[in-house]
Amino acid sequence: MTRTFVDTGVLIAAARGTQALSDEAMKVLDDPEREFASSAFVRLETLPKSIYNKRKDEAEFYEAFFNGVTYWADDLQTLVDEAYDEACAAGLSAMDASHVAAAKLVGANELVTSEGTTKPVHRVKSVKVVSIRNS
C-alpha cells in the first residue's frame, strides 16, 4: 500500500474541479492500493466553506474522505516546527509547508498536490511530491 497525503487542492478538484482535473484527482482517491493521511489543516481548508455555503454534497464528499483517513498528523507543535523548517528550506507558503510537514510526520510515501510542477512545493526534498496537473 502507498501511504498518500493529498493536499487540499486535490480534494477540491475532485469535488468541484474541471472535468479533466477532477478525473485526475479521483484516480488518486479511488486507487485501492493507497491508504490516506491527512491533517487538521486540510480539514480546515475544505469543510468550513462548503458547510457555510450549504454545498451539502461537497461537504459529504470531504467527510467521507476524512472518515477513511488512516494516518493523522496530530502532533500540532511538531507539525508547526517542521512546517517552519520546510518553509525556510524551500520557500513555501505556510499552508504548503504544513502539508509537507504533515506528510513527512506520518511517513507518507508521497504528497499528491494540485499545484503545477513550477510551484515551490516541488522544490521539497523531504517527501516525494506528485502533481495531478500535466504542467
LUMRODO-608312 format. One record per residue: residue number from 1; residue in one letter; z, x negated, y of N, C-alpha, C, O in turn. Coordinates in steps of 0.001 Angstrom, whole numbers. Atoms other than C-alpha are relative to their C-alpha. Example, Ala and Ser with C-alpha at 12.3 -4.5 7.8 and 13.67 -1.06 7.14 Angstrom:
<i=1 aa=A n.Z=0 n.X=-890 n.Y=-1190 ca.Z=7800 ca.X=-12300 ca.Y=-4500 c.Z=0 c.X=-900 c.Y=1200 o.Z=665 o.X=-1936 o.Y=1181>
<i=2 aa=S n.Z=-60 n.X=820 n.Y=-1190 ca.Z=7140 ca.X=-13670 ca.Y=-1060 c.Z=730 c.X=770 c.Y=1090 o.Z=899 o.X=261 o.Y=2198>
//
This chain:
<i=1 aa=M n.Z=0 n.X=-837 n.Y=-1187 ca.Z=0 ca.X=0 ca.Y=0 c.Z=0 c.X=-879 c.Y=1247 o.Z=660 o.X=-1917 o.Y=1298>
<i=2 aa=T n.Z=51 n.X=694 n.Y=-1277 ca.Z=-795 ca.X=-1139 ca.Y=3508 c.Z=969 c.X=673 c.Y=959 o.Z=845 o.X=1865 o.Y=1240>
<i=3 aa=R n.Z=-949 n.X=-526 n.Y=-974 ca.Z=2080 ca.X=-697 ca.Y=5938 c.Z=-671 c.X=-54 c.Y=1367 o.Z=-965 o.X=-1131 o.Y=1885>
<i=4 aa=T n.Z=803 n.X=-125 n.Y=-1216 ca.Z=368 ca.X=543 ca.Y=9098 c.Z=804 c.X=622 c.Y=1130 o.Z=1425 o.X=1673 o.Y=969>
<i=5 aa=F n.Z=-568 n.X=-554 n.Y=-1226 ca.Z=1717 ca.X=1056 ca.Y=12590 c.Z=-1174 c.X=455 c.Y=849 o.Z=-2029 o.X=-356 o.Y=1204>
<i=6 aa=V n.Z=1071 n.X=-492 n.Y=-875 ca.Z=-585 ca.X=3287 ca.Y=14644 c.Z=566 c.X=215 c.Y=1389 o.Z=1672 o.X=732 o.Y=1549>
<i=7 aa=D n.Z=-473 n.X=-222 n.Y=-1363 ca.Z=-314 ca.X=3323 ca.Y=18402 c.Z=-285 c.X=1439 c.Y=421 o.Z=-966 o.X=2188 o.Y=-280>
<i=8 aa=T n.Z=116 n.X=-1355 n.Y=-523 ca.Z=-193 ca.X=6473 ca.Y=20474 c.Z=-1445 c.X=451 c.Y=132 o.Z=-1774 o.X=1597 o.Y=-177>
<i=9 aa=G n.Z=1404 n.X=-345 n.Y=-204 ca.Z=-3897 ca.X=6380 ca.Y=21265 c.Z=-684 c.X=465 c.Y=-1267 o.Z=-1559 o.X=1328 o.Y=-1218>
<i=10 aa=V n.Z=594 n.X=-418 n.Y=1271 ca.Z=-4789 ca.X=6702 ca.Y=17589 c.Z=392 c.X=1443 c.Y=-307 o.Z=-445 o.X=2243 o.Y=-726>
<i=11 aa=L n.Z=-449 n.X=-1377 n.Y=250 ca.Z=-2684 ca.X=9850 ca.Y=17240 c.Z=-661 c.X=985 c.Y=959 o.Z=-1081 o.X=2068 o.Y=551>
<i=12 aa=I n.Z=644 n.X=-882 n.Y=-979 ca.Z=-4080 ca.X=11342 ca.Y=20446 c.Z=-1476 c.X=156 c.Y=-331 o.Z=-2019 o.X=1256 o.Y=-227>
<i=13 aa=A n.Z=1419 n.X=-91 n.Y=380 ca.Z=-7629 ca.X=10510 ca.Y=19341 c.Z=-183 c.X=935 c.Y=-1181 o.Z=-1123 o.X=1729 o.Y=-1208>
<i=14 aa=A n.Z=99 n.X=-870 n.Y=1171 ca.Z=-7028 ca.X=12226 ca.Y=16021 c.Z=209 c.X=1459 c.Y=381 o.Z=-467 o.X=2347 o.Y=-138>
<i=15 aa=A n.Z=-351 n.X=-1370 n.Y=-368 ca.Z=-5534 ca.X=15297 ca.Y=17672 c.Z=-981 c.X=636 c.Y=974 o.Z=-1256 o.X=1834 o.Y=894>
<i=16 aa=R n.Z=837 n.X=-626 n.Y=-1025 ca.Z=-7889 ca.X=15744 ca.Y=20603 c.Z=-1074 c.X=-915 c.Y=581 o.Z=-1582 o.X=-659 o.Y=1673>
<i=17 aa=G n.Z=1003 n.X=940 n.Y=-494 ca.Z=-10311 ca.X=12837 ca.Y=20965 c.Z=-1414 c.X=507 c.Y=-204 o.Z=-1635 o.X=1592 o.Y=-743>
<i=18 aa=T n.Z=1405 n.X=-323 n.Y=244 ca.Z=-14081 ca.X=12860 ca.Y=20958 c.Z=-225 c.X=-21 c.Y=-1502 o.Z=538 o.X=-649 o.Y=-2237>
<i=19 aa=Q n.Z=226 n.X=-126 n.Y=1436 ca.Z=-15554 ca.X=13633 ca.Y=17569 c.Z=-57 c.X=-1349 c.Y=-707 o.Z=595 o.X=-1536 o.Y=-1734>
<i=20 aa=A n.Z=140 n.X=1303 n.Y=653 ca.Z=-16515 ca.X=10047 ca.Y=16742 c.Z=1333 c.X=-738 c.Y=-63 o.Z=1691 o.X=-1274 o.Y=-1111>
<i=21 aa=L n.Z=-1281 n.X=699 n.Y=-28 ca.Z=-13170 ca.X=8575 ca.Y=17804 c.Z=1031 c.X=722 c.Y=-870 o.Z=1823 o.X=87 o.Y=-1566>
<i=22 aa=S n.Z=-899 n.X=-788 n.Y=831 ca.Z=-11260 ca.X=11403 ca.Y=16152 c.Z=-258 c.X=-276 c.Y=-1478 o.Z=681 o.X=-413 o.Y=-2261>
<i=23 aa=D n.Z=356 n.X=282 n.Y=1396 ca.Z=-13139 ca.X=10765 ca.Y=12902 c.Z=532 c.X=-1368 c.Y=-433 o.Z=1051 o.X=-1512 o.Y=-1540>
<i=24 aa=E n.Z=-498 n.X=1341 n.Y=325 ca.Z=-12239 ca.X=7056 ca.Y=13016 c.Z=1524 c.X=7 c.Y=-146 o.Z=2068 o.X=-632 o.Y=-1047>
<i=25 aa=A n.Z=-1461 n.X=-93 n.Y=80 ca.Z=-8577 ca.X=7871 ca.Y=13668 c.Z=419 c.X=697 c.Y=-1295 o.Z=1361 o.X=266 o.Y=-1959>
<i=26 aa=M n.Z=-352 n.X=-740 n.Y=1210 ca.Z=-8499 ca.X=10372 ca.Y=10812 c.Z=-263 c.X=-802 c.Y=-1273 o.Z=423 o.X=-607 o.Y=-2276>
<i=27 aa=K n.Z=226 n.X=875 n.Y=1161 ca.Z=-9969 ca.X=7797 ca.Y=8407 c.Z=1254 c.X=-829 c.Y=-282 o.Z=1631 o.X=-1032 o.Y=-1436>
<i=28 aa=V n.Z=-1227 n.X=779 n.Y=150 ca.Z=-6859 ca.X=5721 ca.Y=9034 c.Z=1137 c.X=908 c.Y=-462 o.Z=1833 o.X=592 o.Y=-1427>
<i=29 aa=L n.Z=-1147 n.X=-874 n.Y=277 ca.Z=-4390 ca.X=8616 ca.Y=8975 c.Z=-82 c.X=681 c.Y=-1364 o.Z=947 o.X=1010 o.Y=-1953>
<i=30 aa=D n.Z=180 n.X=-653 n.Y=1297 ca.Z=-5852 ca.X=10161 ca.Y=5813 c.Z=-97 c.X=-966 c.Y=-1168 o.Z=-242 o.X=-536 o.Y=-2312>
<i=31 aa=D n.Z=157 n.X=1010 n.Y=1048 ca.Z=-6029 ca.X=6894 ca.Y=3862 c.Z=1216 c.X=18 c.Y=-934 o.Z=2328 o.X=-283 o.Y=-500>
<i=32 aa=P n.Z=-1139 n.X=-76 n.Y=926 ca.Z=-3874 ca.X=7336 ca.Y=731 c.Z=582 c.X=-1368 c.Y=-362 o.Z=1636 o.X=-1441 o.Y=-994>
<i=33 aa=E n.Z=-483 n.X=1344 n.Y=292 ca.Z=-3472 ca.X=3559 ca.Y=464 c.Z=855 c.X=-565 c.Y=1137 o.Z=1158 o.X=-1758 o.Y=1170>
<i=34 aa=R n.Z=-828 n.X=431 n.Y=-1126 ca.Z=-1407 ca.X=3443 ca.Y=3659 c.Z=1349 c.X=716 c.Y=-18 o.Z=1470 o.X=1862 o.Y=-449>
<i=35 aa=E n.Z=-1276 n.X=-616 n.Y=-340 ca.Z=2211 ca.X=4061 ca.Y=4459 c.Z=233 c.X=-345 c.Y=1457 o.Z=-106 o.X=-1439 o.Y=1910>
<i=36 aa=F n.Z=-27 n.X=126 n.Y=-1453 ca.Z=3051 ca.X=4528 ca.Y=8098 c.Z=1366 c.X=-382 c.Y=549 o.Z=2417 o.X=-51 o.Y=1>
<i=37 aa=A n.Z=-1166 n.X=413 n.Y=-763 ca.Z=5504 ca.X=3023 ca.Y=10520 c.Z=-164 c.X=528 c.Y=1417 o.Z=-1282 o.X=729 o.Y=1893>
<i=38 aa=S n.Z=65 n.X=-482 n.Y=-1375 ca.Z=6400 ca.X=4256 ca.Y=13978 c.Z=1284 c.X=-352 c.Y=732 o.Z=2169 o.X=-1030 o.Y=209>
<i=39 aa=S n.Z=-1189 n.X=233 n.Y=-828 ca.Z=8939 ca.X=4161 ca.Y=16773 c.Z=230 c.X=1211 c.Y=890 o.Z=-621 o.X=2091 o.Y=1020>
<i=40 aa=A n.Z=-331 n.X=-1078 n.Y=-941 ca.Z=10667 ca.X=6463 ca.Y=19205 c.Z=-955 c.X=4 c.Y=1183 o.Z=-1190 o.X=1050 o.Y=1788>
<i=41 aa=F n.Z=918 n.X=77 n.Y=-1138 ca.Z=8238 ca.X=5223 ca.Y=21862 c.Z=-1304 c.X=753 c.Y=-270 o.Z=-1831 o.X=1418 o.Y=623>
<i=42 aa=V n.Z=1219 n.X=-747 n.Y=343 ca.Z=5198 ca.X=6623 ca.Y=20036 c.Z=293 c.X=1493 c.Y=40 o.Z=-499 o.X=2277 o.Y=561>
<i=43 aa=R n.Z=-403 n.X=-1418 n.Y=-21 ca.Z=7020 ca.X=9911 ca.Y=19551 c.Z=135 c.X=500 c.Y=1443 o.Z=-315 o.X=1597 o.Y=1773>
<i=44 aa=L n.Z=-199 n.X=-369 n.Y=-1407 ca.Z=7967 ca.X=9976 ca.Y=23237 c.Z=-1323 c.X=105 c.Y=760 o.Z=-1443 o.X=912 o.Y=1681>
<i=45 aa=E n.Z=1297 n.X=-45 n.Y=-672 ca.Z=4366 ca.X=9327 ca.Y=24295 c.Z=-874 c.X=1172 c.Y=-462 o.Z=-1837 o.X=1522 o.Y=220>
<i=46 aa=T n.Z=871 n.X=-1057 n.Y=528 ca.Z=2936 ca.X=12154 ca.Y=22182 c.Z=595 c.X=1399 c.Y=118 o.Z=-15 o.X=2282 o.Y=722>
<i=47 aa=L n.Z=-530 n.X=-1361 n.Y=125 ca.Z=5211 ca.X=15119 ca.Y=21621 c.Z=368 c.X=719 c.Y=1294 o.Z=-20 o.X=1876 o.Y=1454>
<i=48 aa=P n.Z=-441 n.X=-768 n.Y=-1172 ca.Z=6742 ca.X=15990 ca.Y=25016 c.Z=-1121 c.X=672 c.Y=791 o.Z=-981 o.X=1832 o.Y=1177>
<i=49 aa=K n.Z=1080 n.X=-622 n.Y=-782 ca.Z=3443 ca.X=16592 ca.Y=26837 c.Z=-677 c.X=1128 c.Y=-771 o.Z=-1020 o.X=2160 o.Y=-194>
<i=50 aa=S n.Z=636 n.X=-1080 n.Y=771 ca.Z=1940 ca.X=18607 ca.Y=24008 c.Z=920 c.X=1224 c.Y=-62 o.Z=445 o.X=2358 o.Y=-17>
<i=51 aa=I n.Z=-946 n.X=-1124 n.Y=2 ca.Z=5101 ca.X=20731 ca.Y=23843 c.Z=31 c.X=662 c.Y=1376 o.Z=-73 o.X=1884 o.Y=1480>
<i=52 aa=Y n.Z=-50 n.X=-548 n.Y=-1356 ca.Z=5324 ca.X=21148 ca.Y=27620 c.Z=-1251 c.X=802 c.Y=329 o.Z=-1165 o.X=1882 o.Y=913>
<i=53 aa=N n.Z=1269 n.X=-672 n.Y=-302 ca.Z=1645 ca.X=22094 ca.Y=27877 c.Z=-381 c.X=1074 c.Y=-1019 o.Z=-1484 o.X=1619 o.Y=-988>
<i=54 aa=K n.Z=164 n.X=-1079 n.Y=977 ca.Z=2034 ca.X=24534 ca.Y=24986 c.Z=-1237 c.X=-185 c.Y=-890 o.Z=-1927 o.X=776 o.Y=-1232>
<i=55 aa=R n.Z=1074 n.X=301 n.Y=951 ca.Z=-536 ca.X=22789 ca.Y=22782 c.Z=645 c.X=-55 c.Y=-1385 o.Z=914 o.X=-1125 o.Y=-1932>
<i=56 aa=K n.Z=-763 n.X=-151 n.Y=1240 ca.Z=1106 ca.X=24074 ca.Y=19617 c.Z=-621 c.X=-752 c.Y=-1165 o.Z=85 o.X=-1455 o.Y=-1888>
<i=57 aa=D n.Z=661 n.X=679 n.Y=1118 ca.Z=-1482 ca.X=22774 ca.Y=17137 c.Z=134 c.X=-1512 c.Y=118 o.Z=361 o.X=-2204 o.Y=-875>
<i=58 aa=E n.Z=-125 n.X=1434 n.Y=-223 ca.Z=-1366 ca.X=19319 ca.Y=18702 c.Z=1425 c.X=-470 c.Y=-302 o.Z=1614 o.X=-1487 o.Y=-970>
<i=59 aa=A n.Z=-1398 n.X=359 n.Y=261 ca.Z=2447 ca.X=19217 ca.Y=18621 c.Z=300 c.X=37 c.Y=-1501 o.Z=1004 o.X=-831 o.Y=-2016>
<i=60 aa=E n.Z=-212 n.X=-92 n.Y=1449 ca.Z=2431 ca.X=20335 ca.Y=14982 c.Z=-668 c.X=-1164 c.Y=-729 o.Z=-135 o.X=-1669 o.Y=-1717>
<i=61 aa=F n.Z=682 n.X=1151 n.Y=588 ca.Z=-75 ca.X=17599 ca.Y=14149 c.Z=880 c.X=-1250 c.Y=119 o.Z=1067 o.X=-1980 o.Y=-855>
<i=62 aa=Y n.Z=-867 n.X=1160 n.Y=-205 ca.Z=2210 ca.X=14950 ca.Y=15676 c.Z=1258 c.X=89 c.Y=-858 o.Z=1664 o.X=-897 o.Y=-1474>
<i=63 aa=E n.Z=-1212 n.X=-182 n.Y=809 ca.Z=5289 ca.X=16390 ca.Y=13969 c.Z=-277 c.X=-299 c.Y=-1467 o.Z=531 o.X=-946 o.Y=-2133>
<i=64 aa=A n.Z=360 n.X=268 n.Y=1396 ca.Z=3514 ca.X=16291 ca.Y=10601 c.Z=-125 c.X=-1508 c.Y=-233 o.Z=332 o.X=-2024 o.Y=-1253>
<i=65 aa=F n.Z=105 n.X=1454 n.Y=135 ca.Z=2665 ca.X=12631 ca.Y=11184 c.Z=1390 c.X=-626 c.Y=-38 o.Z=1692 o.X=-1404 o.Y=-943>
<i=66 aa=F n.Z=-1325 n.X=620 n.Y=-76 ca.Z=6220 ca.X=11713 ca.Y=12187 c.Z=857 c.X=339 c.Y=-1224 o.Z=1661 o.X=-485 o.Y=-1661>
<i=67 aa=N n.Z=-736 n.X=-366 n.Y=1206 ca.Z=7650 ca.X=13606 ca.Y=9208 c.Z=-422 c.X=-845 c.Y=-1200 o.Z=346 o.X=-1002 o.Y=-2149>
<i=68 aa=G n.Z=490 n.X=832 n.Y=1089 ca.Z=5533 ca.X=11391 ca.Y=6957 c.Z=212 c.X=-1493 c.Y=193 o.Z=-132 o.X=-2288 o.Y=-683>
<i=69 aa=V n.Z=-236 n.X=1425 n.Y=-272 ca.Z=6542 ca.X=8087 ca.Y=8553 c.Z=1074 c.X=-531 c.Y=-949 o.Z=2130 o.X=77 o.Y=-1122>
<i=70 aa=T n.Z=-914 n.X=626 n.Y=949 ca.Z=8237 ca.X=5793 ca.Y=6051 c.Z=914 c.X=-1019 c.Y=669 o.Z=2082 o.X=-1146 o.Y=302>
<i=71 aa=Y n.Z=-741 n.X=1087 n.Y=-644 ca.Z=9360 ca.X=2963 ca.Y=8342 c.Z=139 c.X=260 c.Y=1496 o.Z=-851 o.X=456 o.Y=2202>
<i=72 aa=W n.Z=-270 n.X=-220 n.Y=-1424 ca.Z=11008 ca.X=3441 ca.Y=11730 c.Z=589 c.X=-1268 c.Y=613 o.Z=1526 o.X=-1852 o.Y=68>
<i=73 aa=A n.Z=-560 n.X=1112 n.Y=-776 ca.Z=11616 ca.X=648 ca.Y=14229 c.Z=1109 c.X=605 c.Y=854 o.Z=859 o.X=1087 o.Y=1958>
<i=74 aa=D n.Z=-1067 n.X=-733 n.Y=-670 ca.Z=15006 ca.X=1958 ca.Y=15239 c.Z=1090 c.X=-879 c.Y=614 o.Z=2053 o.X=-363 o.Y=1181>
<i=75 aa=D n.Z=-933 n.X=901 n.Y=-681 ca.Z=16885 ca.X=-1131 ca.Y=16427 c.Z=-556 c.X=-242 c.Y=1401 o.Z=-1279 o.X=-1210 o.Y=1637>
<i=76 aa=L n.Z=636 n.X=4 n.Y=-1314 ca.Z=16043 ca.X=-483 ca.Y=20068 c.Z=254 c.X=-1266 c.Y=813 o.Z=-641 o.X=-1726 o.Y=1523>
<i=77 aa=Q n.Z=-249 n.X=1217 n.Y=-784 ca.Z=17726 ca.X=-3530 ca.Y=21579 c.Z=-861 c.X=-1155 c.Y=-494 o.Z=-1437 o.X=-1893 o.Y=305>
<i=78 aa=T n.Z=856 n.X=1051 n.Y=554 ca.Z=15924 ca.X=-5889 ca.Y=19224 c.Z=-1458 c.X=279 c.Y=344 o.Z=-2204 o.X=-643 o.Y=672>
<i=79 aa=L n.Z=1370 n.X=-378 n.Y=-321 ca.Z=12688 ca.X=-3975 ca.Y=19819 c.Z=-327 c.X=-356 c.Y=1451 o.Z=-1386 o.X=-920 o.Y=1729>
<i=80 aa=V n.Z=230 n.X=296 n.Y=-1417 ca.Z=13024 ca.X=-4303 ca.Y=23597 c.Z=-48 c.X=-1514 c.Y=233 o.Z=-885 o.X=-1997 o.Y=996>
<i=81 aa=D n.Z=5 n.X=1461 n.Y=-150 ca.Z=13852 ca.X=-8016 ca.Y=23335 c.Z=-1312 c.X=-593 c.Y=-534 o.Z=-1914 o.X=-1456 o.Y=105>
<i=82 aa=E n.Z=1265 n.X=469 n.Y=588 ca.Z=10844 ca.X=-8616 ca.Y=21054 c.Z=-1187 c.X=419 c.Y=873 o.Z=-2131 o.X=-351 o.Y=1054>
<i=83 aa=A n.Z=1087 n.X=-492 n.Y=-856 ca.Z=8621 ca.X=-6494 ca.Y=23316 c.Z=-135 c.X=-873 c.Y=1241 o.Z=-1245 o.X=-1188 o.Y=1670>
<i=84 aa=Y n.Z=26 n.X=883 n.Y=-1171 ca.Z=9582 ca.X=-8634 ca.Y=26293 c.Z=-698 c.X=-1318 c.Y=-338 o.Z=-1546 o.X=-1795 o.Y=416>
<i=85 aa=D n.Z=619 n.X=1261 n.Y=413 ca.Z=8632 ca.X=-11789 ca.Y=24406 c.Z=-1495 c.X=171 c.Y=-231 o.Z=-2285 o.X=-681 o.Y=175>
<i=86 aa=E n.Z=1420 n.X=-264 n.Y=272 ca.Z=5321 ca.X=-10264 ca.Y=23256 c.Z=-761 c.X=211 c.Y=1313 o.Z=-1875 o.X=-287 o.Y=1472>
<i=87 aa=A n.Z=648 n.X=-256 n.Y=-1290 ca.Z=4510 ca.X=-9064 ca.Y=26790 c.Z=-237 c.X=-1310 c.Y=753 o.Z=-1303 o.X=-1516 o.Y=1333>
<i=88 aa=C n.Z=139 n.X=1286 n.Y=-688 ca.Z=5122 ca.X=-12532 ca.Y=28216 c.Z=-1042 c.X=-886 c.Y=-681 o.Z=-1805 o.X=-1577 o.Y=-5>
<i=89 aa=A n.Z=901 n.X=879 n.Y=746 ca.Z=3144 ca.X=-14281 ca.Y=25479 c.Z=-1463 c.X=429 c.Y=76 o.Z=-2361 o.X=-412 o.Y=79>
<i=90 aa=A n.Z=1388 n.X=-481 n.Y=79 ca.Z=55 ca.X=-12048 ca.Y=25539 c.Z=-444 c.X=798 c.Y=1223 o.Z=-1567 o.X=1302 o.Y=1254>
<i=91 aa=G n.Z=373 n.X=-746 n.Y=-1201 ca.Z=99 ca.X=-10384 ca.Y=28963 c.Z=-157 c.X=1479 c.Y=-244 o.Z=-1090 o.X=2100 o.Y=265>
<i=92 aa=L n.Z=93 n.X=-1406 n.Y=387 ca.Z=754 ca.X=-6923 ca.Y=27556 c.Z=738 c.X=925 c.Y=962 o.Z=1679 o.X=517 o.Y=1643>
<i=93 aa=S n.Z=-761 n.X=-1037 n.Y=-704 ca.Z=1808 ca.X=-3715 ca.Y=29261 c.Z=1281 c.X=256 c.Y=-790 o.Z=1390 o.X=-124 o.Y=-1956>
<i=94 aa=A n.Z=-1285 n.X=-271 n.Y=651 ca.Z=5320 ca.X=-2554 ca.Y=28455 c.Z=-177 c.X=802 c.Y=-1281 o.Z=432 o.X=475 o.Y=-2300>
<i=95 aa=M n.Z=135 n.X=-845 n.Y=1181 ca.Z=4188 ca.X=131 ca.Y=26026 c.Z=-761 c.X=-703 c.Y=-1118 o.Z=-385 o.X=-584 o.Y=-2284>
<i=96 aa=D n.Z=707 n.X=762 n.Y=1040 ca.Z=1661 ca.X=-2060 ca.Y=24201 c.Z=937 c.X=-1029 c.Y=-625 o.Z=938 o.X=-1213 o.Y=-1842>
<i=97 aa=A n.Z=-960 n.X=975 n.Y=517 ca.Z=4345 ca.X=-4724 ca.Y=23879 c.Z=1021 c.X=677 c.Y=-907 o.Z=1426 o.X=109 o.Y=-1921>
<i=98 aa=S n.Z=-949 n.X=-743 n.Y=840 ca.Z=6729 ca.X=-2102 ca.Y=22492 c.Z=-607 c.X=330 c.Y=-1349 o.Z=67 o.X=228 o.Y=-2374>
<i=99 aa=H n.Z=669 n.X=-319 n.Y=1260 ca.Z=4189 ca.X=-1058 ca.Y=19868 c.Z=-142 c.X=-1250 c.Y=-866 o.Z=91 o.X=-1198 o.Y=-2074>
<i=100 aa=V n.Z=135 n.X=1262 n.Y=743 ca.Z=3534 ca.X=-4680 ca.Y=18864 c.Z=1351 c.X=-405 c.Y=-585 o.Z=1443 o.X=-763 o.Y=-1760>
<i=101 aa=A n.Z=-1337 n.X=375 n.Y=462 ca.Z=7253 ca.X=-5402 ca.Y=18631 c.Z=463 c.X=905 c.Y=-1132 o.Z=1042 o.X=432 o.Y=-2110>
<i=102 aa=A n.Z=-400 n.X=-945 n.Y=1050 ca.Z=7868 ca.X=-2269 ca.Y=16574 c.Z=-744 c.X=-303 c.Y=-1299 o.Z=-147 o.X=-318 o.Y=-2375>
<i=103 aa=A n.Z=791 n.X=328 n.Y=1193 ca.Z=5029 ca.X=-3139 ca.Y=14191 c.Z=548 c.X=-1249 c.Y=-676 o.Z=674 o.X=-1308 o.Y=-1899>
<i=104 aa=K n.Z=-545 n.X=1255 n.Y=515 ca.Z=6441 ca.X=-6624 ca.Y=13808 c.Z=1353 c.X=233 c.Y=-677 o.Z=1596 o.X=-281 o.Y=-1769>
<i=105 aa=L n.Z=-1355 n.X=-219 n.Y=519 ca.Z=10018 ca.X=-5408 ca.Y=13248 c.Z=22 c.X=763 c.Y=-1317 o.Z=921 o.X=552 o.Y=-2130>
<i=106 aa=V n.Z=28 n.X=-750 n.Y=1263 ca.Z=9047 ca.X=-3017 ca.Y=10441 c.Z=-826 c.X=-695 c.Y=-1072 o.Z=-988 o.X=-174 o.Y=-2175>
<i=107 aa=G n.Z=791 n.X=746 n.Y=969 ca.Z=6907 ca.X=-5639 ca.Y=8729 c.Z=-1352 c.X=611 c.Y=-284 o.Z=-1852 o.X=537 o.Y=-1407>
<i=108 aa=A n.Z=1314 n.X=-617 n.Y=176 ca.Z=3640 ca.X=-3798 ca.Y=9299 c.Z=-1051 c.X=-1060 c.Y=-307 o.Z=-1013 o.X=-2166 o.Y=232>
<i=109 aa=N n.Z=1131 n.X=873 n.Y=300 ca.Z=532 ca.X=-5379 ca.Y=7827 c.Z=-1002 c.X=1 c.Y=1137 o.Z=-1750 o.X=-957 o.Y=1336>
<i=110 aa=E n.Z=946 n.X=-120 n.Y=-1114 ca.Z=-1414 ca.X=-4152 ca.Y=10824 c.Z=479 c.X=1035 c.Y=1000 o.Z=1225 o.X=1959 o.Y=676>
<i=111 aa=L n.Z=-178 n.X=-984 n.Y=-1059 ca.Z=-1213 ca.X=-2325 ca.Y=14106 c.Z=-1399 c.X=535 c.Y=285 o.Z=-2289 o.X=-222 o.Y=670>
<i=112 aa=V n.Z=1293 n.X=-619 n.Y=-280 ca.Z=-4098 ca.X=121 ca.Y=14485 c.Z=88 c.X=641 c.Y=1373 o.Z=1007 o.X=1408 o.Y=1663>
<i=113 aa=T n.Z=-1 n.X=-439 n.Y=-1388 ca.Z=-4981 ca.X=874 ca.Y=18085 c.Z=-1305 c.X=695 c.Y=360 o.Z=-2316 o.X=535 o.Y=-324>
<i=114 aa=S n.Z=1221 n.X=-596 n.Y=-556 ca.Z=-7473 ca.X=2923 ca.Y=20062 c.Z=-566 c.X=-877 c.Y=1109 o.Z=-1614 o.X=-570 o.Y=1677>
<i=115 aa=E n.Z=441 n.X=920 n.Y=-1052 ca.Z=-7788 ca.X=41 ca.Y=22528 c.Z=-1211 c.X=-801 c.Y=-472 o.Z=-1256 o.X=-1260 o.Y=-1613>
<i=116 aa=G n.Z=1166 n.X=817 n.Y=306 ca.Z=-11132 ca.X=-1735 ca.Y=22629 c.Z=386 c.X=-1457 c.Y=-189 o.Z=1464 o.X=-1880 o.Y=228>
<i=117 aa=T n.Z=-312 n.X=1380 n.Y=359 ca.Z=-11308 ca.X=-5331 ca.Y=21457 c.Z=103 c.X=-959 c.Y=1183 o.Z=521 o.X=-2104 o.Y=1011>
<i=118 aa=T n.Z=-138 n.X=860 n.Y=-1178 ca.Z=-11438 ca.X=-6704 ca.Y=25004 c.Z=1352 c.X=172 c.Y=688 o.Z=1640 o.X=-518 o.Y=1666>
<i=119 aa=K n.Z=-1292 n.X=-271 n.Y=-628 ca.Z=-7974 ca.X=-5360 ca.Y=25826 c.Z=1052 c.X=-1029 c.Y=-432 o.Z=936 o.X=-1622 o.Y=-1504>
<i=120 aa=P n.Z=-1010 n.X=1023 n.Y=264 ca.Z=-4887 ca.X=-7624 ca.Y=25963 c.Z=699 c.X=107 c.Y=-1357 o.Z=1091 o.X=-917 o.Y=-1916>
<i=121 aa=V n.Z=-709 n.X=-139 n.Y=1271 ca.Z=-3315 ca.X=-6184 ca.Y=22795 c.Z=-663 c.X=-808 c.Y=-1110 o.Z=-10 o.X=-1186 o.Y=-2082>
<i=122 aa=H n.Z=710 n.X=776 n.Y=1021 ca.Z=-5971 ca.X=-8028 ca.Y=20809 c.Z=255 c.X=-1505 c.Y=102 o.Z=-248 o.X=-2273 o.Y=-718>
<i=123 aa=R n.Z=-401 n.X=1408 n.Y=-115 ca.Z=-4544 ca.X=-11363 ca.Y=22018 c.Z=1247 c.X=-301 c.Y=-824 o.Z=1620 o.X=-1463 o.Y=-984>
<i=124 aa=V n.Z=-1256 n.X=140 n.Y=734 ca.Z=-1409 ca.X=-10788 ca.Y=19948 c.Z=-208 c.X=-827 c.Y=-1268 o.Z=-1208 o.X=-673 o.Y=-1969>
<i=125 aa=K n.Z=57 n.X=862 n.Y=1185 ca.Z=-730 ca.X=-13338 ca.Y=17220 c.Z=1012 c.X=406 c.Y=-1076 o.Z=877 o.X=0 o.Y=-2230>
<i=126 aa=S n.Z=-1109 n.X=-278 n.Y=913 ca.Z=2396 ca.X=-11861 ca.Y=15594 c.Z=-300 c.X=1095 c.Y=-1020 o.Z=405 o.X=1209 o.Y=-2023>
<i=127 aa=V n.Z=378 n.X=-1061 n.Y=935 ca.Z=693 ca.X=-8905 ca.Y=13878 c.Z=-1510 c.X=201 c.Y=100 o.Z=-2090 o.X=64 o.Y=1178>
<i=128 aa=K n.Z=1441 n.X=-254 n.Y=-9 ca.Z=-2878 ca.X=-8132 ca.Y=12885 c.Z=-266 c.X=1295 c.Y=771 o.Z=351 o.X=2324 o.Y=494>
<i=129 aa=V n.Z=348 n.X=-1158 n.Y=-811 ca.Z=-4410 ca.X=-5734 ca.Y=15434 c.Z=-1420 c.X=414 c.Y=-342 o.Z=-2344 o.X=-400 o.Y=-318>
<i=130 aa=V n.Z=1290 n.X=-563 n.Y=391 ca.Z=-7282 ca.X=-3472 ca.Y=14380 c.Z=-304 c.X=1178 c.Y=915 o.Z=574 o.X=1998 o.Y=1182>
<i=131 aa=S n.Z=394 n.X=-1092 n.Y=-893 ca.Z=-9212 ca.X=-1113 ca.Y=16668 c.Z=-839 c.X=1043 c.Y=-739 o.Z=-1617 o.X=711 o.Y=-1633>
<i=132 aa=I n.Z=857 n.X=-1064 n.Y=528 ca.Z=-10740 ca.X=2255 ca.Y=15788 c.Z=-1270 c.X=128 c.Y=818 o.Z=-2153 o.X=917 o.Y=484>
<i=133 aa=R n.Z=1207 n.X=-2 n.Y=-833 ca.Z=-13310 ca.X=1613 ca.Y=18509 c.Z=-964 c.X=-1071 c.Y=-482 o.Z=-557 o.X=-2073 o.Y=-1070>
<i=134 aa=N n.Z=1006 n.X=990 n.Y=375 ca.Z=-16547 ca.X=-227 ca.Y=17906 c.Z=-60 c.X=-1162 c.Y=965 o.Z=-566 o.X=-2229 o.Y=616>
<i=135 aa=S n.Z=39 n.X=1090 n.Y=-976 ca.Z=-16123 ca.X=-2287 ca.Y=21094 c.Z=1298 c.X=-91 c.Y=763 o.Z=1446 o.X=-953 o.Y=1629>
//
